[in-house]
Amino acid sequence: MTFENLGLNESLLRAVAAEGYASPTPIQAQSIPHLAEGRDLLGVAQTGTGKTAAFALPILHRLNGKKRPQEPRRKPRVLVLAPTRELACQIGESFSVYGRGSGLRHTLVYGGVGQVPQVRALRSGVDIVIATPGRLVDLINQGYADLSGIEIFVLDEADRMFDMGFLPDMRRVIDRLPKQRQTVLFSATMPEPIEKLAQQILHKPVQVRIAPVKKTTELIDESLYFVPQKQKTKLLTHLLHGEEVLRSIVFTRTKHGADRVTRDLQKAGITAEAIHGNKSQNFRQRVLAGFKANKLQVLVATDLAARGIDVDGVTHVFNFDLPQEPETYVHRIGRTGRAGSSGTAIAFCDAEERSLLRSIEKFIQRRMRIESKLPAGIVRHEHEREHQREPREASHPRERGENRKPAGRHPAERGPRSQESAPATGEAPRNRFRKGKTSRAAALHRATEKRNMQAAAKTAGARKWKRKPSANQKPAGAVR
């Protein structure tokens, strides 16, 4: 199938061809025809499958084919909500590229920067608004954002917005939208709150689910290094100096860790920069622009940007720290192996991250390949051998589900004890319990006696120390 078969207009086909795309991805091929007809859609697919073009192309197709309402000021007709500033910027870039020459205007609304340019753009009139929920709610409350003319509403990465706590803001935005509209919801996973939200806002939606058989794509070569935490930077530097590493992303668990790894790589002569929540929006945009232009070899990021980085040609993804959630691992390595190209994902595991590794392997339903070759000076810890060991077979009767003694037999039916177990004549019977061990009944009896003695002592003490009545006070029951 080609894009010509999807019924898009000539300007969009030229824009797609100029970007070098010859055939649509599965999510695009199944979504674009329904969205071009104006139907609601629920799309579930992993990151890196082309979801942005799946809704941007049919939206531009519909807007180009419809006559703009005659109003003194151009009202927004399309609203796209995204969880992060990076993802909002990339969606805006897609609309700019595909909508070149269409005369449609769009603007970005997100936090971390001043709102004056955003308010000025809304007042001048736009057709498409790409926003993050928090800043959009602020502008709505201030009276700067009018959503009464929205015809198409898109929720992109809805599960990510739920994870970041944006569900209340999403509902506030939805309450301001017209009832008659086209609604599109895309998500990589479908937690229960997102399913309930989809049932509330979608009207007879077309469901498109592009769920791969495996949790991770086969185009990504995954491997694992068992390495102590203090030696991870040395191993990372050694691997980055390899000839095959052209453009790579390193994921860390914390912002401080991202800054520390960046400083160490820069000292080793590697061009690297970090982006995370503490960096300003202008700085993050400059770093991403430099990374796309091949001015940076390494981009160090936290999980905040795991779904907000859409850069082609990423050859390697390094999990410097294993994530807390197994799903985040899949989102991280999804930055490589995109658009049909191959990629490499390498994870570092310390002794304290063993439980995280087990959770990830359980989620992806297989074990990662362990790299045995390590550079000189890096010590392999003992957990590698334990991880490679296969689970042993059950040898104990209880592990096999068997009982050591047959159950339900009366002692008289078991027959006489053997000569070895029976005590000799005149010999005292053996104690059934080991030394230091007591029966449960005896222990309960002693505990009951102890409680009774404590209660009696407490009662006796209360009687002994009971305050005597004064001389003027008559005893209880005395006749007046």
C-alpha positions as CSV (number, residue, x, y, z in Angstrom):
1,M,0.0,0.0,0.0
2,T,1.1,3.5,-0.8
3,F,0.0,6.9,0.5
4,E,-1.8,7.5,-2.8
5,N,-4.2,4.7,-1.9
6,L,-5.3,6.5,1.3
7,G,-7.0,9.3,-0.6
8,L,-4.9,12.2,0.6
9,N,-4.8,15.4,-1.5
10,E,-1.9,16.3,-3.8
11,S,-0.2,18.8,-1.5
12,L,0.1,16.2,1.3
13,L,1.4,13.5,-1.0
14,R,4.1,15.9,-2.2
15,A,5.0,16.7,1.4
16,V,5.2,13.0,2.4
17,A,7.3,12.2,-0.6
18,A,9.7,15.1,0.2
19,E,10.2,13.5,3.6
20,G,11.3,10.3,2.0
21,Y,8.3,8.1,3.1
22,A,7.1,5.7,0.4
23,S,4.6,3.5,2.2
24,P,2.5,4.1,5.4
25,T,3.0,2.2,8.6
26,P,0.3,-0.2,9.8
27,I,-1.1,2.4,12.2
28,Q,-1.2,5.0,9.4
29,A,-2.8,2.7,6.9
30,Q,-5.6,1.7,9.3
31,S,-6.2,5.1,10.8
32,I,-6.0,7.7,8.0
33,P,-9.0,6.5,6.0
34,H,-11.4,6.6,9.0
35,L,-10.1,9.9,10.3
36,A,-10.4,11.5,6.9
37,E,-14.1,10.5,7.0
38,G,-14.5,12.3,10.3
39,R,-15.0,9.2,12.5
40,D,-13.9,8.9,16.1
41,L,-10.9,6.7,16.6
42,L,-9.2,4.8,19.5
43,G,-5.6,3.8,18.5
44,V,-3.3,1.6,20.6
45,A,0.2,1.2,19.4
46,Q,3.8,1.3,20.6
47,T,5.9,4.4,20.3
48,G,7.8,4.8,17.1
49,T,5.1,3.4,14.9
50,G,4.2,6.7,13.2
51,K,1.2,7.8,15.3
52,T,1.8,11.5,14.7
53,A,1.5,11.3,10.9
54,A,-1.5,9.0,11.4
55,F,-3.6,11.9,12.8
56,A,-1.7,14.9,11.3
57,L,-2.2,14.0,7.7
58,P,-6.0,13.3,7.8
59,I,-6.5,16.5,9.9
60,L,-4.7,18.6,7.3
61,H,-6.7,16.8,4.6
62,R,-10.0,17.7,6.2
63,L,-9.1,21.3,7.0
64,N,-7.9,21.9,3.4
65,G,-11.2,20.5,2.1
66,K,-13.5,22.5,4.4
67,K,-14.3,26.2,4.1
68,R,-13.1,28.4,6.9
69,P,-16.0,30.0,8.9
70,Q,-16.4,33.7,8.2
71,E,-15.5,35.2,11.6
72,P,-13.7,38.5,12.5
73,R,-11.0,36.4,14.3
74,R,-9.8,33.0,13.4
75,K,-10.8,30.5,16.1
76,P,-8.9,27.3,16.7
77,R,-10.5,24.4,14.9
78,V,-8.1,21.6,16.0
79,L,-6.8,20.9,19.5
80,V,-4.0,18.4,20.2
81,L,-3.0,17.6,23.8
82,A,0.4,16.1,24.4
83,P,2.0,15.2,27.8
84,T,5.4,16.9,27.4
85,R,6.9,20.0,25.8
86,E,9.2,18.0,23.6
87,L,6.4,15.9,22.2
88,A,4.3,19.1,21.6
89,C,7.2,20.6,19.7
90,Q,7.6,17.5,17.5
91,I,3.9,17.4,16.7
92,G,4.2,21.1,15.7
93,E,7.1,20.3,13.4
94,S,5.0,17.6,11.7
95,F,2.2,20.0,11.1
96,S,4.6,22.5,9.7
97,V,6.2,20.0,7.3
98,Y,3.1,18.3,6.1
99,G,1.0,21.5,6.0
100,R,3.6,23.6,4.1
101,G,1.7,25.8,1.5
102,S,-1.7,25.1,2.9
103,G,-2.2,28.5,4.6
104,L,-3.1,26.9,7.9
105,R,-1.6,28.3,11.0
106,H,-0.8,26.5,14.3
107,T,0.7,27.5,17.6
108,L,2.3,25.7,20.6
109,V,1.1,26.2,24.2
110,Y,3.2,24.8,26.9
111,G,4.8,25.7,30.3
112,G,8.4,26.5,31.2
113,V,8.4,29.7,29.0
114,G,6.6,33.0,29.1
115,Q,3.0,33.0,28.0
116,V,3.0,36.4,26.2
117,P,4.0,35.0,22.8
118,Q,1.4,32.2,23.1
119,V,-1.3,34.7,24.1
120,R,-0.4,36.9,21.2
121,A,-0.6,34.0,18.7
122,L,-4.0,33.0,20.0
123,R,-5.3,36.5,19.7
124,S,-4.0,36.8,16.1
125,G,-5.9,33.7,15.2
126,V,-4.8,30.1,14.5
127,D,-6.3,26.9,13.1
128,I,-4.4,24.3,15.2
129,V,-3.4,24.4,18.8
130,I,-0.8,21.9,20.1
131,A,-0.7,22.2,23.9
132,T,0.2,20.5,27.2
133,P,-2.7,20.3,29.7
134,G,-1.3,22.5,32.5
135,R,-0.5,25.7,30.5
136,L,-3.7,25.4,28.4
137,V,-5.8,25.3,31.6
138,D,-4.0,28.4,32.8
139,L,-4.8,30.3,29.6
140,I,-8.4,29.1,29.7
141,N,-8.9,30.4,33.3
142,Q,-7.4,33.7,32.3
143,G,-9.7,34.0,29.3
144,Y,-7.1,33.8,26.6
145,A,-8.0,30.5,25.1
146,D,-11.4,30.0,23.4
147,L,-12.2,26.4,22.5
148,S,-15.7,26.9,21.4
149,G,-14.8,26.4,17.7
150,I,-12.9,23.1,18.1
151,E,-14.0,20.6,15.5
152,I,-11.2,17.9,16.0
153,F,-9.8,17.0,19.4
154,V,-6.7,14.7,19.7
155,L,-5.3,13.1,22.9
156,D,-1.8,11.9,22.1
157,E,0.0,9.6,24.6
158,A,-3.0,9.6,26.9
159,D,-1.5,7.0,29.2
160,R,1.6,9.1,29.7
161,M,-0.6,12.1,30.6
162,F,-2.4,9.9,33.2
163,D,1.0,8.8,34.6
164,M,2.1,12.4,35.0
165,G,-1.1,13.3,36.9
166,F,-2.7,15.3,34.1
167,L,-6.1,13.5,34.1
168,P,-7.9,16.3,36.1
169,D,-6.6,18.9,33.7
170,M,-7.6,16.8,30.7
171,R,-11.2,16.6,32.0
172,R,-11.2,20.4,32.6
173,V,-10.2,20.9,28.9
174,I,-12.8,18.4,27.7
175,D,-15.5,20.2,29.6
176,R,-14.8,23.4,27.5
177,L,-15.0,21.6,24.1
178,P,-18.2,21.5,22.0
179,K,-20.2,18.4,22.1
180,Q,-20.3,18.0,18.4
181,R,-16.7,17.2,17.4
182,Q,-14.4,14.5,16.1
183,T,-12.3,12.9,18.9
184,V,-9.1,10.9,18.5
185,L,-7.3,9.1,21.3
186,F,-3.9,7.5,20.9
187,S,-2.1,5.6,23.6
188,A,0.6,3.0,24.0
189,T,-1.2,1.2,26.8
190,M,-4.7,1.3,28.1
191,P,-4.9,1.5,31.9
192,E,-8.4,1.4,33.5
193,P,-8.8,5.2,33.9
194,I,-8.0,5.8,30.2
195,E,-10.4,3.1,29.2
196,K,-13.2,4.9,31.2
197,L,-12.2,8.2,29.7
198,A,-12.3,6.8,26.2
199,Q,-15.8,5.4,26.8
200,Q,-17.0,8.9,27.9
201,I,-15.5,11.0,25.1
202,L,-15.6,8.7,22.1
203,H,-18.8,8.2,20.0
204,K,-18.9,4.8,18.2
205,P,-15.1,4.9,17.7
206,V,-13.1,2.8,15.2
207,Q,-10.6,0.8,17.2
208,V,-7.1,0.3,15.7
209,R,-4.8,-1.8,17.8
210,I,-1.3,-2.4,16.5
211,A,0.1,-4.6,19.2
212,P,3.2,-6.6,18.3
213,V,3.5,-10.2,19.3
214,K,6.6,-9.4,21.4
215,K,6.9,-6.6,23.8
216,T,10.0,-5.2,22.0
217,T,10.6,-5.1,18.3
218,E,12.8,-7.7,16.6
219,L,14.7,-4.9,14.9
220,I,16.4,-3.9,18.2
221,D,19.4,-6.0,19.4
222,E,19.2,-6.1,23.2
223,S,22.1,-7.0,25.5
224,L,23.0,-6.7,29.1
225,Y,26.1,-6.0,31.1
226,F,26.5,-6.9,34.8
227,V,28.6,-4.1,36.1
228,P,29.0,-2.4,39.5
229,Q,27.4,1.1,39.8
230,K,30.8,2.8,40.2
231,Q,32.2,1.4,37.0
232,K,29.1,2.1,34.7
233,T,30.6,5.4,33.5
234,K,33.9,3.7,32.5
235,L,32.0,1.0,30.6
236,L,29.8,3.6,28.9
237,T,32.8,5.6,27.8
238,H,34.4,2.5,26.4
239,L,31.3,1.6,24.4
240,L,30.7,5.1,23.1
241,H,34.2,5.2,21.6
242,G,33.2,2.3,19.4
243,E,33.0,2.8,15.6
244,E,29.4,1.6,15.4
245,V,28.0,4.2,17.9
246,L,27.0,7.2,15.7
247,R,24.1,8.7,17.6
248,S,23.0,7.5,21.0
249,I,20.7,8.3,23.9
250,V,21.6,7.5,27.5
251,F,18.8,7.2,30.0
252,T,19.3,7.7,33.7
253,R,16.9,7.5,36.7
254,T,17.5,10.9,38.2
255,K,18.2,14.4,37.1
256,H,21.4,14.6,39.2
257,G,22.6,11.3,37.6
258,A,22.0,12.7,34.1
259,D,24.2,15.8,34.9
260,R,26.9,13.6,36.5
261,V,27.0,11.3,33.5
262,T,27.2,14.2,31.1
263,R,30.1,15.8,33.0
264,D,32.0,12.5,32.9
265,L,31.5,12.0,29.2
266,Q,32.5,15.5,28.4
267,K,35.8,15.0,30.4
268,A,36.4,11.9,28.3
269,G,36.1,14.0,25.1
270,I,32.6,12.9,24.1
271,T,30.1,15.6,23.0
272,A,27.2,15.1,25.3
273,E,24.4,17.2,26.8
274,A,21.6,16.4,29.3
275,I,17.9,17.3,29.1
276,H,15.5,16.9,32.0
277,G,12.9,18.8,34.0
278,N,15.3,21.2,35.6
279,K,16.6,22.5,32.2
280,S,14.8,25.5,30.6
281,Q,12.7,24.9,27.6
282,N,14.9,27.0,25.3
283,F,18.0,25.0,26.4
284,R,16.2,21.7,25.8
285,Q,15.1,22.8,22.3
286,R,18.7,23.9,21.5
287,V,20.0,20.6,22.7
288,L,17.5,18.6,20.6
289,A,18.2,20.7,17.6
290,G,21.9,20.1,18.0
291,F,21.3,16.3,18.4
292,K,19.2,16.2,15.3
293,A,21.9,18.1,13.4
294,N,24.6,15.6,14.5
295,K,26.4,18.2,16.5
296,L,26.0,16.0,19.6
297,Q,27.0,12.3,19.8
298,V,25.2,11.5,23.0
299,L,22.0,12.8,24.5
300,V,21.5,12.1,28.2
301,A,17.9,12.1,29.4
302,T,15.6,11.1,32.2
303,D,12.3,9.2,31.7
304,L,10.5,12.6,31.4
305,A,11.8,12.7,27.8
306,A,11.4,9.0,27.1
307,R,8.4,9.5,24.9
308,G,9.2,13.0,23.9
309,I,12.3,12.3,21.7
310,D,11.5,11.6,18.1
311,V,14.8,11.6,16.3
312,D,15.6,9.4,13.3
313,G,18.9,7.6,13.0
314,V,19.4,6.8,16.7
315,T,21.7,3.8,16.6
316,H,22.1,3.0,20.3
317,V,20.1,3.4,23.5
318,F,21.9,2.9,26.8
319,N,20.0,2.1,30.0
320,F,22.6,3.5,32.4
321,D,20.1,2.9,35.2
322,L,17.3,0.3,34.9
323,P,13.9,1.9,35.2
324,Q,11.5,1.3,38.0
325,E,8.6,0.2,35.7
326,P,9.1,-2.5,33.0
327,E,6.9,-0.5,30.5
328,T,9.4,2.4,30.7
329,Y,12.1,0.1,29.5
330,V,10.1,-0.6,26.3
331,H,9.5,3.1,25.9
332,R,13.2,3.9,26.3
333,I,14.5,1.4,23.7
334,G,11.7,2.5,21.3
335,R,13.9,5.5,20.5
336,T,16.0,3.3,18.2
337,G,14.9,0.8,15.6
338,R,12.3,3.2,14.2
339,A,10.8,3.4,10.7
340,G,12.0,-0.1,9.8
341,S,15.7,0.5,10.7
342,S,17.7,-1.6,13.1
343,G,19.0,-0.5,16.5
344,T,20.9,-1.5,19.5
345,A,19.8,-1.3,23.2
346,I,22.3,-2.0,25.9
347,A,21.4,-2.1,29.6
348,F,23.7,-1.9,32.7
349,C,22.7,-3.9,35.8
350,D,24.2,-3.4,39.3
351,A,23.7,-5.9,42.1
352,E,20.9,-3.7,43.6
353,E,19.0,-3.7,40.3
354,R,18.5,-7.4,40.1
355,S,14.8,-7.2,41.1
356,L,14.2,-4.5,38.4
357,L,15.9,-6.8,35.8
358,R,13.6,-9.7,36.7
359,S,10.6,-7.5,36.3
360,I,11.7,-6.3,32.9
361,E,12.5,-9.9,31.7
362,K,9.1,-11.1,33.0
363,F,7.4,-8.2,31.1
364,I,9.2,-8.9,27.8
365,Q,8.8,-12.6,28.3
366,R,12.4,-13.6,27.7
367,R,15.9,-13.2,29.1
368,M,18.4,-10.6,27.8
369,R,21.6,-11.7,26.2
370,I,24.5,-11.2,28.6
371,E,27.7,-9.7,27.2
372,S,30.7,-11.5,28.7
373,K,33.5,-9.3,27.2
374,L,34.4,-6.4,29.4
375,P,37.2,-3.8,29.0
376,A,40.2,-4.0,31.2
377,G,39.8,-2.6,34.7
378,I,36.1,-3.5,35.0
379,V,35.2,-6.3,37.4
380,R,32.3,-8.6,36.7
381,H,30.2,-9.2,39.8
382,E,29.0,-12.6,40.9
383,H,25.3,-12.1,39.9
384,E,26.1,-12.8,36.3
385,R,26.7,-16.4,37.1
386,E,23.5,-16.6,39.1
387,H,21.5,-15.0,36.3
388,Q,22.8,-17.6,33.8
389,R,22.0,-20.5,36.0
390,E,18.9,-22.5,34.9
391,P,16.2,-23.2,37.5
392,R,16.8,-26.5,39.2
393,E,14.3,-29.4,39.2
394,A,12.3,-30.0,42.3
395,S,14.0,-32.7,44.3
396,H,12.2,-32.5,47.6
397,P,8.9,-34.4,47.9
398,R,7.1,-31.3,49.1
399,E,8.4,-29.4,46.0
400,R,7.0,-32.1,43.8
401,G,3.6,-31.9,45.5
402,E,4.0,-35.2,47.3
403,N,3.6,-36.0,51.0
404,R,6.2,-37.7,53.0
405,K,3.6,-39.7,55.0
406,P,0.3,-41.0,53.8
407,A,-2.5,-38.9,55.2
408,G,-5.9,-40.1,56.6
409,R,-4.7,-43.3,58.2
410,H,-5.5,-44.3,61.8
411,P,-2.4,-45.1,64.0
412,A,-3.8,-48.6,64.5
413,E,-3.8,-49.2,60.8
414,R,-0.1,-48.2,60.4
415,G,1.1,-51.4,62.1
416,P,3.8,-51.8,64.7
417,R,6.9,-49.6,64.6
418,S,10.1,-51.1,63.4
419,Q,12.7,-52.4,65.8
420,E,14.9,-49.5,65.2
421,S,12.3,-46.9,66.1
422,A,10.7,-48.7,69.0
423,P,12.4,-48.1,72.4
424,A,14.1,-50.9,74.2
425,T,12.4,-52.6,77.2
426,G,12.9,-50.7,80.4
427,E,14.1,-47.6,78.4
428,A,12.4,-44.3,78.9
429,P,10.3,-43.3,75.9
430,R,11.9,-40.9,73.6
431,N,10.9,-37.2,73.6
432,R,8.9,-36.5,70.5
433,F,10.2,-32.9,70.4
434,R,13.7,-31.7,69.8
435,K,15.7,-30.1,72.6
436,G,14.5,-26.5,73.0
437,K,11.3,-27.2,71.2
438,T,7.8,-27.4,72.8
439,S,4.5,-28.4,71.5
440,R,2.0,-25.7,70.5
441,A,-0.5,-26.8,73.1
442,A,2.0,-26.4,75.9
443,A,3.0,-23.0,74.6
444,L,-0.6,-21.8,74.5
445,H,-1.2,-23.2,78.0
446,R,1.8,-21.3,79.4
447,A,0.7,-18.1,77.6
448,T,-2.8,-18.4,79.0
449,E,-1.5,-18.9,82.5
450,K,0.8,-15.9,82.1
451,R,-2.1,-13.7,81.1
452,N,-4.3,-14.9,84.0
453,M,-1.5,-14.2,86.5
454,Q,-1.0,-10.7,85.0
455,A,-4.7,-10.0,85.3
456,A,-4.9,-11.2,88.9
457,A,-1.8,-9.1,89.9
458,K,-3.4,-6.1,88.3
459,T,-6.7,-6.6,90.2
460,A,-4.9,-7.1,93.5
461,G,-2.8,-4.0,93.0
462,A,-5.9,-1.9,92.2
463,R,-7.5,-3.1,95.4
464,K,-4.4,-2.4,97.5
465,W,-3.9,1.1,96.3
466,K,-7.5,2.0,96.2
467,R,-8.0,5.5,97.9
468,K,-9.6,5.2,101.3
469,P,-12.7,7.4,101.9
470,S,-12.1,10.5,104.0
471,A,-13.5,11.0,107.5
472,N,-16.3,13.3,106.3
473,Q,-17.2,11.1,103.4
474,K,-19.9,8.5,104.1
475,P,-19.3,5.0,102.8
476,A,-21.3,3.8,99.9
477,G,-24.7,2.4,100.9
478,A,-24.8,4.2,104.3
479,V,-28.2,5.4,105.5
480,R,-28.5,9.2,105.8
